[in-house]
Amino acid sequence: MTKLLSYFGYLVCVSLVLQGCGPAPKPSQGQPGADAGTDQRDPVLDVTLAPPATPEQGFQLAIPPFDLMPGEEVQQCFFFTVNYDTPIFINHFEIAQTTGTHHMNIFRVRTVKLLDGADGESVANGECWKPANWSDWPLVVNSQNEGHVDVQLPEGVAHRFEPGEKLMLQTHYVNATTQKTPGAGKILVNFNRIDATSVQAELGTAFATNQNIRICPGDVERRFETTCRFAQDNPVTIFGANGHFHSRGRLFTMAVFDQTLGTGQQFYENTAWDEPVFERNIGVSVPMGGGITYACEYTVLSTECGDPNDGCCFTFGGHVDAQEHCNAFVYYYPRNAATDVNCF
């Protein structure tokens, strides 16, 4: 189930690994292990991650190494199908990424607009840059960290995947001014299964992005705040959350939003743009009809320039040197009966 694809003069191999193929590779020496995030500032030039040994234990999505030239920035959308005959449940993700990763998001493909691909195919740049293409694609898992990241869901909570369901793995690597890629891009993601009889609640997700941001040279602690509601059918418990902005970002916060009382308890704070905190086991309750309030603060040096045709200001967009983001990722349970939520 492997296809070879060529982009910009380099070769990318995409594979969906449903079982181990020979001896499992040994972990890279000196890399963080489970529950990573402890020491991911050191360069990670290569990563290894043994896939689940059998389909009964799970499967792996693998994007083998690809080169990124100095000054180059590439966003790629890889498409996979869940190759099982019955629904499966995943309650543990393991993620490995090399240095230079800006983000890795996995979505469930729903309404197809101008972005699509068959199993094993991918799209580099182009439509892969445009969020409108995945505006109703529910989030599965995300990571903005180099090295190894371990995401263990609460006992009895799991993602459900349908037979033949299509997934899209989006990866963004940067070898530019604010972020460097000294080696090659590479991504490995393990989906570890649990038995259906062990599932007490399905995991729900919310992906929120505030596109109404504009920061200009000389702005100090400029703040943008908005809400995202996702507890439509019942109260939910937030398990995990992380935020995402570019190098002008100084503070990212999230708080519970109650439709009656307004903004309540803050449960997330991050000040690092390049290795943001992925907070887990939060255990915060959100009332029915509620969600989150999330806010981003930015400071722009007077010497910085985003769009020279707009007073050198930085507006919403994926390119790290010239644009900015304010994205929130939230994981909660139980999942809403209708769908997961995207707030654009």
C-alpha positions as CSV (number, residue, x, y, z in Angstrom):
1,M,0.0,0.0,0.0
2,T,2.9,2.3,-0.8
3,K,3.1,4.8,-3.5
4,L,6.0,7.0,-4.6
5,L,5.3,10.7,-5.2
6,S,7.7,13.4,-6.5
7,Y,7.6,17.0,-5.4
8,F,10.0,19.8,-6.2
9,G,12.7,17.4,-7.3
10,Y,12.7,15.2,-4.2
11,L,10.9,11.9,-3.6
12,V,8.4,11.3,-0.9
13,C,7.2,7.8,0.0
14,V,3.8,7.5,1.7
15,S,2.9,4.4,3.5
16,L,0.1,3.1,5.7
17,V,1.6,0.3,7.8
18,L,-0.9,-2.1,9.2
19,Q,1.6,-4.4,10.8
20,G,5.3,-4.7,11.4
21,C,7.5,-5.5,8.5
22,G,10.5,-7.4,9.9
23,P,12.4,-6.4,13.1
24,A,11.2,-3.3,14.9
25,P,13.7,-0.4,14.7
26,K,15.4,0.6,17.9
27,P,14.5,4.1,19.4
28,S,16.9,6.9,18.6
29,Q,19.5,7.4,21.3
30,G,18.9,10.3,23.6
31,Q,15.4,11.0,22.4
32,P,12.5,11.6,24.8
33,G,10.2,8.7,25.4
34,A,6.6,8.5,26.5
35,D,4.8,11.7,27.5
36,A,7.4,13.6,25.6
37,G,7.9,17.4,25.7
38,T,10.6,17.2,28.3
39,D,13.6,18.0,26.2
40,Q,12.7,18.7,22.6
41,R,14.8,21.8,22.0
42,D,17.8,19.7,21.0
43,P,18.1,19.0,17.3
44,V,16.2,15.8,16.2
45,L,17.8,14.9,12.9
46,D,16.0,11.5,12.7
47,V,13.3,9.6,14.5
48,T,12.2,6.0,14.7
49,L,8.9,4.5,16.0
50,A,8.2,0.8,15.8
51,P,4.6,0.3,14.3
52,P,2.0,-1.8,16.2
53,A,3.0,-5.5,15.7
54,T,-0.4,-6.6,14.3
55,P,-3.6,-5.0,12.9
56,E,-5.3,-6.1,16.1
57,Q,-3.0,-3.8,18.0
58,G,-3.3,-0.9,15.6
59,F,-1.6,0.7,12.6
60,Q,0.9,3.4,11.6
61,L,0.8,6.3,9.2
62,A,4.4,6.9,8.0
63,I,5.8,9.8,5.9
64,P,9.4,8.8,5.2
65,P,12.2,11.4,5.0
66,F,12.1,14.3,2.5
67,D,14.6,17.1,1.9
68,L,13.9,20.8,2.5
69,M,16.2,23.3,0.9
70,P,17.3,26.5,2.7
71,G,14.6,29.1,2.4
72,E,12.0,26.5,1.6
73,E,8.7,26.1,3.3
74,V,6.3,23.2,2.3
75,Q,2.9,22.2,3.5
76,Q,1.7,18.7,2.4
77,C,-1.6,16.9,2.7
78,F,-1.4,13.1,2.7
79,F,-4.5,10.9,2.3
80,F,-5.0,7.5,3.9
81,T,-7.9,5.1,4.4
82,V,-8.6,3.1,7.6
83,N,-8.0,-0.4,6.2
84,Y,-10.3,-2.4,8.5
85,D,-13.6,-4.3,8.0
86,T,-15.2,-3.3,11.2
87,P,-15.2,-0.1,13.4
88,I,-12.0,0.3,15.5
89,F,-11.3,2.3,18.6
90,I,-8.0,4.2,19.3
91,N,-7.1,5.5,22.7
92,H,-3.4,6.0,22.4
93,F,-1.3,8.0,19.8
94,E,2.4,8.0,19.5
95,I,3.9,10.7,17.3
96,A,7.5,11.1,16.1
97,Q,8.8,14.1,14.0
98,T,12.1,15.5,13.0
99,T,13.4,19.0,13.6
100,G,11.8,21.7,11.5
101,T,8.2,20.6,12.0
102,H,5.8,23.5,12.3
103,H,2.7,21.4,12.8
104,M,1.2,18.0,12.1
105,N,-2.6,17.8,12.0
106,I,-4.7,14.7,11.2
107,F,-8.3,15.2,10.1
108,R,-11.2,13.0,9.0
109,V,-12.2,13.9,5.4
110,R,-15.7,15.0,5.1
111,T,-17.0,17.6,2.5
112,V,-14.5,17.6,-0.4
113,K,-14.0,21.0,-2.1
114,L,-10.7,21.6,-4.0
115,L,-8.5,19.3,-1.9
116,D,-8.6,15.5,-2.1
117,G,-6.5,12.4,-2.8
118,A,-6.8,8.6,-3.0
119,D,-5.2,6.3,-0.5
120,G,-1.5,7.0,-0.5
121,E,-1.7,10.2,-2.6
122,S,-0.8,13.7,-1.5
123,V,-1.0,17.4,-2.4
124,A,2.0,19.7,-1.8
125,N,1.3,23.4,-1.2
126,G,-1.5,24.8,-3.4
127,E,-4.9,23.8,-2.0
128,C,-3.1,22.3,1.0
129,W,-2.6,25.9,2.3
130,K,-6.3,26.8,2.2
131,P,-8.3,26.1,5.4
132,A,-11.6,26.4,3.7
133,N,-10.9,23.0,2.1
134,W,-11.0,21.3,5.5
135,S,-13.5,23.6,7.2
136,D,-15.8,20.6,8.3
137,W,-13.1,17.9,8.6
138,P,-13.0,16.9,12.3
139,L,-9.6,16.9,14.0
140,V,-8.2,13.5,15.1
141,V,-4.9,14.5,16.7
142,N,-2.2,17.2,16.3
143,S,1.4,17.9,17.3
144,Q,3.7,20.8,17.0
145,N,6.6,19.2,18.8
146,E,9.9,17.6,17.6
147,G,11.0,14.2,18.8
148,H,8.5,11.9,20.3
149,V,5.1,12.8,21.7
150,D,2.8,10.4,23.5
151,V,-1.0,11.0,23.8
152,Q,-2.7,8.5,26.1
153,L,-6.5,9.2,26.4
154,P,-8.3,8.6,29.7
155,E,-9.4,5.1,30.5
156,G,-12.4,4.1,28.6
157,V,-12.3,7.1,26.2
158,A,-11.4,6.5,22.5
159,H,-11.6,7.8,18.9
160,R,-13.9,5.6,16.8
161,F,-12.9,5.0,13.1
162,E,-15.2,3.5,10.5
163,P,-14.1,0.9,8.0
164,G,-12.6,2.6,4.9
165,E,-12.8,6.0,6.5
166,K,-10.5,8.5,4.8
167,L,-8.0,10.5,6.8
168,M,-5.8,13.5,5.9
169,L,-2.4,14.0,7.5
170,Q,-1.2,17.6,7.0
171,T,2.5,18.4,7.7
172,H,4.2,21.8,7.6
173,Y,8.0,22.0,7.6
174,V,10.0,25.2,7.5
175,N,13.6,25.9,6.7
176,A,13.4,29.7,6.7
177,T,14.3,32.7,8.9
178,T,12.3,31.9,12.1
179,Q,12.6,28.1,11.9
180,K,15.3,25.8,10.6
181,T,15.4,22.2,9.3
182,P,19.0,21.0,9.6
183,G,18.1,17.5,8.5
184,A,15.0,16.1,6.7
185,G,11.3,16.0,7.3
186,K,9.9,12.8,8.6
187,I,6.7,11.9,10.4
188,L,5.5,8.6,12.1
189,V,2.1,8.3,13.9
190,N,0.9,5.1,15.7
191,F,-2.8,4.5,16.2
192,N,-3.0,2.0,19.1
193,R,-6.3,0.1,19.6
194,I,-8.4,-0.9,22.5
195,D,-11.3,-3.4,22.4
196,A,-14.7,-2.0,21.7
197,T,-16.0,-3.5,25.0
198,S,-13.6,-1.2,26.9
199,V,-15.0,2.0,25.4
200,Q,-17.2,4.1,27.7
201,A,-17.2,7.3,25.8
202,E,-16.0,8.5,22.4
203,L,-13.5,11.4,22.1
204,G,-14.7,14.6,20.5
205,T,-12.5,17.4,19.2
206,A,-12.7,21.1,18.3
207,F,-10.4,22.9,15.9
208,A,-10.7,26.7,16.2
209,T,-8.9,29.4,14.2
210,N,-9.3,33.1,14.6
211,Q,-8.7,34.5,11.2
212,N,-9.6,38.1,12.2
213,I,-6.1,39.1,13.3
214,R,-3.9,41.9,12.2
215,I,-0.7,42.9,13.9
216,C,1.6,45.7,12.7
217,P,5.2,46.8,13.4
218,G,5.4,48.4,16.9
219,D,2.4,46.6,18.3
220,V,3.0,45.4,21.9
221,E,0.8,42.7,23.5
222,R,-1.9,43.2,20.9
223,R,-4.7,40.9,22.0
224,F,-7.4,39.0,20.0
225,E,-10.1,37.0,21.7
226,T,-13.0,34.9,20.5
227,T,-15.1,31.8,21.4
228,C,-15.8,28.3,20.1
229,R,-18.8,26.3,21.3
230,F,-18.8,22.5,21.1
231,A,-20.9,21.2,24.0
232,Q,-24.1,21.3,21.9
233,D,-25.8,18.1,23.1
234,N,-24.5,17.6,26.7
235,P,-21.9,18.8,29.2
236,V,-18.4,17.6,28.3
237,T,-15.1,17.2,30.0
238,I,-12.0,18.7,28.4
239,F,-9.1,16.2,28.3
240,G,-6.4,18.0,26.4
241,A,-5.7,21.3,24.6
242,N,-2.9,23.2,22.8
243,G,-2.6,26.5,21.0
244,H,-0.7,27.6,18.0
245,F,0.7,30.9,16.7
246,H,3.8,32.1,14.9
247,S,6.9,33.9,16.2
248,R,5.1,37.2,17.0
249,G,2.9,35.3,19.5
250,R,3.7,36.0,23.2
251,L,0.7,34.5,25.1
252,F,-2.0,32.0,24.3
253,T,-4.8,31.3,26.8
254,M,-8.0,29.2,26.9
255,A,-10.9,29.4,29.4
256,V,-14.2,27.7,29.8
257,F,-17.1,29.5,28.1
258,D,-20.6,29.3,29.6
259,Q,-23.4,30.7,27.4
260,T,-25.1,32.1,30.5
261,L,-22.2,33.2,32.7
262,G,-19.6,34.1,30.0
263,T,-15.9,33.4,30.3
264,G,-15.0,31.3,33.3
265,Q,-12.0,29.2,34.5
266,Q,-8.8,29.5,32.6
267,F,-7.3,26.1,32.0
268,Y,-4.5,26.7,29.4
269,E,-1.6,29.0,29.1
270,N,1.4,29.0,26.7
271,T,4.2,31.4,25.9
272,A,6.3,29.3,23.5
273,W,5.5,29.6,19.8
274,D,7.9,27.0,18.5
275,E,7.3,24.2,21.1
276,P,3.9,25.0,22.5
277,V,2.5,23.2,25.6
278,F,0.2,20.3,24.9
279,E,-1.8,20.2,28.1
280,R,-3.3,16.8,28.9
281,N,-5.5,15.3,31.7
282,I,-7.1,18.7,32.3
283,G,-10.4,17.4,33.6
284,V,-12.3,20.7,33.2
285,S,-16.1,20.6,32.8
286,V,-17.9,22.6,30.2
287,P,-21.7,23.0,30.6
288,M,-24.2,22.2,27.8
289,G,-24.2,24.9,25.2
290,G,-20.7,26.1,26.2
291,G,-17.2,25.8,24.9
292,I,-14.0,27.8,25.2
293,T,-12.9,31.4,25.0
294,Y,-9.4,31.6,23.5
295,A,-7.1,34.6,23.2
296,C,-3.7,35.3,21.5
297,E,-1.4,38.2,22.3
298,Y,1.3,39.4,19.9
299,T,4.3,41.8,19.9
300,V,5.8,43.0,16.6
301,L,9.2,44.6,16.5
302,S,9.3,47.9,14.6
303,T,11.8,46.4,12.2
304,E,9.7,43.4,11.3
305,C,7.7,43.3,8.1
306,G,4.9,41.0,7.1
307,D,3.1,42.2,4.0
308,P,4.9,45.2,2.5
309,N,1.7,46.1,0.6
310,D,-0.2,46.4,3.9
311,G,2.0,48.6,6.0
312,C,4.2,45.5,6.8
313,C,1.4,44.2,9.0
314,F,0.9,40.5,9.7
315,T,-2.6,39.0,9.0
316,F,-4.0,35.4,9.1
317,G,-2.1,32.8,7.0
318,G,0.1,29.8,7.2
319,H,3.5,31.2,6.1
320,V,5.5,31.6,9.3
321,D,7.8,34.5,8.3
322,A,5.1,36.8,6.9
323,Q,1.7,35.7,8.4
324,E,0.2,34.8,11.8
325,H,-2.1,32.3,13.4
326,C,-4.3,31.9,16.4
327,N,-5.4,28.3,16.4
328,A,-6.9,26.3,19.3
329,F,-7.1,22.5,19.5
330,V,-9.3,20.9,22.1
331,Y,-10.0,17.3,23.0
332,Y,-13.1,16.4,25.1
333,Y,-15.6,13.7,26.0
334,P,-18.2,12.5,25.4
335,R,-18.4,13.3,21.7
336,N,-21.4,15.2,20.5
337,A,-24.0,13.0,18.7
338,A,-24.0,15.1,15.5
339,T,-20.4,15.9,14.8
340,D,-17.1,17.3,16.0
341,V,-16.7,21.0,15.7
342,N,-14.6,23.4,13.6
343,C,-14.8,27.1,14.5
344,F,-13.5,29.2,11.6
